Amino acid sequence: MADGTNESDGHGDRDKSPDEVALSARLGSLDQRLSEFRDGRKIGADQPGNGGGDTAARASAMARGLRLSSELIAGVLVGAVLGWGFDRLLSTSPFGFIVFFLLGFAAGVLNVVRSAGIAPDRPRQ
């Protein structure tokens, strides 16, 4: 090569120290294992049953995340609007807003926990 390395002529190993030879061997082994791993992933992705499975899983996870976050935001917003409305009607500013904002937050968290499947929808009797 033009940069002065002797790796391409096949005689580069005799000019290297034993540490460099061992490191080159390890690097070659790593490169081979990475190539095998990448080929295995390509073969698995090209099979008919796996077409777009990873993409579909990502889309499903994103849809679930958006749904859960929108449920939390909706609970907080509804609580805040109700609190603001009660404050306007009863002239109790800011206490109604604060109370209903916190209730909306608690309701939003409860909806998220239920939708995520962590808590049951209804308690068993």
C-alpha atoms as a printed R data frame, in Angstrom:
    type eleno elety resid chain resno       x       y      z
1   ATOM     1    CA   MET     A     1   0.000   0.000  0.000
2   ATOM     2    CA   ALA     A     2   1.056   3.596 -0.399
3   ATOM     3    CA   ASP     A     3   0.919   4.381  3.323
4   ATOM     4    CA   GLY     A     4   3.810   2.071  4.218
5   ATOM     5    CA   THR     A     5   1.952  -0.860  5.783
6   ATOM     6    CA   ASN     A     6   2.952  -4.402  4.834
7   ATOM     7    CA   GLU     A     7  -0.315  -6.148  5.595
8   ATOM     8    CA   SER     A     8  -1.342  -6.721  1.993
9   ATOM     9    CA   ASP     A     9   1.838  -8.500  0.808
10  ATOM    10    CA   GLY     A    10   1.524 -11.486  3.162
11  ATOM    11    CA   HIS     A    11   4.925 -10.903  4.814
12  ATOM    12    CA   GLY     A    12   3.723  -8.368  7.360
13  ATOM    13    CA   ASP     A    13   3.670 -10.844 10.274
14  ATOM    14    CA   ARG     A    14   7.469 -11.215 10.440
15  ATOM    15    CA   ASP     A    15   7.942  -7.475 10.987
16  ATOM    16    CA   LYS     A    16   5.394  -7.341 13.824
17  ATOM    17    CA   SER     A    17   5.929  -8.023 17.498
18  ATOM    18    CA   PRO     A    18   4.230 -11.080 19.055
19  ATOM    19    CA   ASP     A    19   1.678  -8.795 20.738
20  ATOM    20    CA   GLU     A    20   0.706  -7.271 17.401
21  ATOM    21    CA   VAL     A    21   0.383 -10.717 15.818
22  ATOM    22    CA   ALA     A    22  -1.893 -11.900 18.635
23  ATOM    23    CA   LEU     A    23  -3.950  -8.731 18.378
24  ATOM    24    CA   SER     A    24  -4.291  -9.135 14.613
25  ATOM    25    CA   ALA     A    25  -5.421 -12.742 15.075
26  ATOM    26    CA   ARG     A    26  -8.028 -11.680 17.629
27  ATOM    27    CA   LEU     A    27  -9.212  -8.896 15.330
28  ATOM    28    CA   GLY     A    28  -9.540 -11.345 12.433
29  ATOM    29    CA   SER     A    29 -11.500 -13.758 14.632
30  ATOM    30    CA   LEU     A    30 -13.809 -10.969 15.760
31  ATOM    31    CA   ASP     A    31 -14.370  -9.856 12.174
32  ATOM    32    CA   GLN     A    32 -15.249 -13.419 11.147
33  ATOM    33    CA   ARG     A    33 -17.713 -13.844 14.030
34  ATOM    34    CA   LEU     A    34 -19.345 -10.498 13.256
35  ATOM    35    CA   SER     A    35 -19.722 -11.472  9.600
36  ATOM    36    CA   GLU     A    36 -21.357 -14.773 10.589
37  ATOM    37    CA   PHE     A    37 -23.683 -12.975 12.979
38  ATOM    38    CA   ARG     A    38 -24.706 -10.417 10.352
39  ATOM    39    CA   ASP     A    39 -25.296 -13.143  7.764
40  ATOM    40    CA   GLY     A    40 -27.476 -15.030 10.249
41  ATOM    41    CA   ARG     A    41 -29.544 -11.928 10.898
42  ATOM    42    CA   LYS     A    42 -30.005 -11.320  7.171
43  ATOM    43    CA   ILE     A    43 -31.112 -14.911  6.580
44  ATOM    44    CA   GLY     A    44 -33.577 -14.723  9.490
45  ATOM    45    CA   ALA     A    45 -35.010 -11.436  8.218
46  ATOM    46    CA   ASP     A    46 -35.425 -12.767  4.670
47  ATOM    47    CA   GLN     A    47 -37.557 -15.745  5.719
48  ATOM    48    CA   PRO     A    48 -41.278 -15.410  4.838
49  ATOM    49    CA   GLY     A    49 -42.545 -15.596  8.427
50  ATOM    50    CA   ASN     A    50 -40.232 -12.845  9.658
51  ATOM    51    CA   GLY     A    51 -40.916 -10.205  7.036
52  ATOM    52    CA   GLY     A    52 -41.157  -6.930  8.899
53  ATOM    53    CA   GLY     A    53 -41.701  -8.545 12.305
54  ATOM    54    CA   ASP     A    54 -39.241  -6.220 13.990
55  ATOM    55    CA   THR     A    55 -40.815  -3.176 12.373
56  ATOM    56    CA   ALA     A    56 -44.300  -4.297 13.367
57  ATOM    57    CA   ALA     A    57 -43.162  -4.852 16.952
58  ATOM    58    CA   ARG     A    58 -41.667  -1.370 17.070
59  ATOM    59    CA   ALA     A    59 -44.823   0.172 15.623
60  ATOM    60    CA   SER     A    60 -46.951  -1.725 18.126
61  ATOM    61    CA   ALA     A    61 -44.777  -0.582 21.026
62  ATOM    62    CA   MET     A    62 -44.909   3.014 19.827
63  ATOM    63    CA   ALA     A    63 -48.689   2.861 19.458
64  ATOM    64    CA   ARG     A    64 -49.017   1.504 22.978
65  ATOM    65    CA   GLY     A    65 -46.717   4.204 24.350
66  ATOM    66    CA   LEU     A    66 -48.669   6.943 22.612
67  ATOM    67    CA   ARG     A    67 -51.943   5.524 23.914
68  ATOM    68    CA   LEU     A    68 -50.656   5.345 27.488
69  ATOM    69    CA   SER     A    69 -49.210   8.854 27.390
70  ATOM    70    CA   SER     A    70 -52.398  10.283 25.889
71  ATOM    71    CA   GLU     A    71 -54.456   8.676 28.654
72  ATOM    72    CA   LEU     A    72 -52.284  10.299 31.299
73  ATOM    73    CA   ILE     A    73 -52.388  13.703 29.594
74  ATOM    74    CA   ALA     A    74 -56.155  13.454 29.081
75  ATOM    75    CA   GLY     A    75 -56.722  12.727 32.774
76  ATOM    76    CA   VAL     A    76 -54.622  15.688 33.832
77  ATOM    77    CA   LEU     A    77 -56.258  18.039 31.323
78  ATOM    78    CA   VAL     A    78 -59.805  17.000 32.234
79  ATOM    79    CA   GLY     A    79 -59.030  17.471 35.932
80  ATOM    80    CA   ALA     A    80 -57.478  20.882 35.285
81  ATOM    81    CA   VAL     A    81 -60.435  22.053 33.171
82  ATOM    82    CA   LEU     A    82 -62.962  20.855 35.743
83  ATOM    83    CA   GLY     A    83 -61.016  22.564 38.525
84  ATOM    84    CA   TRP     A    84 -60.796  25.785 36.556
85  ATOM    85    CA   GLY     A    85 -64.542  25.596 35.862
86  ATOM    86    CA   PHE     A    86 -65.391  25.108 39.526
87  ATOM    87    CA   ASP     A    87 -63.108  27.996 40.459
88  ATOM    88    CA   ARG     A    88 -64.870  30.270 37.970
89  ATOM    89    CA   LEU     A    89 -68.340  29.228 39.161
90  ATOM    90    CA   LEU     A    90 -67.661  29.241 42.905
91  ATOM    91    CA   SER     A    91 -64.918  31.909 43.079
92  ATOM    92    CA   THR     A    92 -62.621  29.566 45.011
93  ATOM    93    CA   SER     A    93 -59.499  30.206 42.957
94  ATOM    94    CA   PRO     A    94 -56.943  28.359 43.032
95  ATOM    95    CA   PHE     A    95 -58.163  25.626 45.382
96  ATOM    96    CA   GLY     A    96 -60.572  23.896 42.980
97  ATOM    97    CA   PHE     A    97 -57.964  23.918 40.240
98  ATOM    98    CA   ILE     A    98 -55.329  22.386 42.501
99  ATOM    99    CA   VAL     A    99 -57.656  19.718 43.906
100 ATOM   100    CA   PHE     A   100 -59.076  18.668 40.542
101 ATOM   101    CA   PHE     A   101 -55.655  18.834 38.891
102 ATOM   102    CA   LEU     A   102 -54.348  16.339 41.445
103 ATOM   103    CA   LEU     A   103 -57.471  14.177 41.078
104 ATOM   104    CA   GLY     A   104 -57.028  14.237 37.296
105 ATOM   105    CA   PHE     A   105 -53.394  13.213 37.688
106 ATOM   106    CA   ALA     A   106 -54.372  10.323 39.974
107 ATOM   107    CA   ALA     A   107 -57.094   9.225 37.538
108 ATOM   108    CA   GLY     A   108 -54.628   9.422 34.621
109 ATOM   109    CA   VAL     A   109 -52.065   7.307 36.453
110 ATOM   110    CA   LEU     A   110 -54.754   4.773 37.350
111 ATOM   111    CA   ASN     A   111 -55.845   4.580 33.696
112 ATOM   112    CA   VAL     A   112 -52.254   4.065 32.566
113 ATOM   113    CA   VAL     A   113 -51.701   1.319 35.138
114 ATOM   114    CA   ARG     A   114 -54.902  -0.427 34.071
115 ATOM   115    CA   SER     A   115 -54.137  -0.116 30.362
116 ATOM   116    CA   ALA     A   116 -50.611  -1.413 30.860
117 ATOM   117    CA   GLY     A   117 -52.059  -4.536 32.496
118 ATOM   118    CA   ILE     A   118 -50.353  -4.004 35.829
119 ATOM   119    CA   ALA     A   119 -53.590  -3.635 37.795
120 ATOM   120    CA   PRO     A   120 -56.897  -5.402 37.117
121 ATOM   121    CA   ASP     A   121 -59.719  -3.404 35.550
122 ATOM   122    CA   ARG     A   122 -62.093  -4.074 38.448
123 ATOM   123    CA   PRO     A   123 -61.506  -5.562 41.875
124 ATOM   124    CA   ARG     A   124 -62.809  -9.094 42.265
125 ATOM   125    CA   GLN     A   125 -65.732  -9.525 44.654
